């Protein structure tokens, strides 16, 4: 399936989850994930199925002043 992760196109197998998308970009914690602008709690990453055309954003906190 074709999805977008952080504005970059990616191909993942059918049945892929948010956890698969995070693994595809080797995201390092801490981070938050939104699918189509809706926050997905980390406890649901392995169960939240993705679909063709989904937009996944993996956001890391920024520190500083």
FENBELNOR-V31207 format. One record per helix or strand of 2 or more residues. SS is the DSSP state (@ for helix, = for strand). FROM is the first residue (numbers start at 1). LEN is the number of residues. Records with the same first field share a line. If there is no record, write none. Layout:
SS = FROM-LEN + FROM-LEN
This chain:
= = 2-4 + 8-4 + 32-4 + 38-3 + 55-5
@ = 18-7 + 42-3
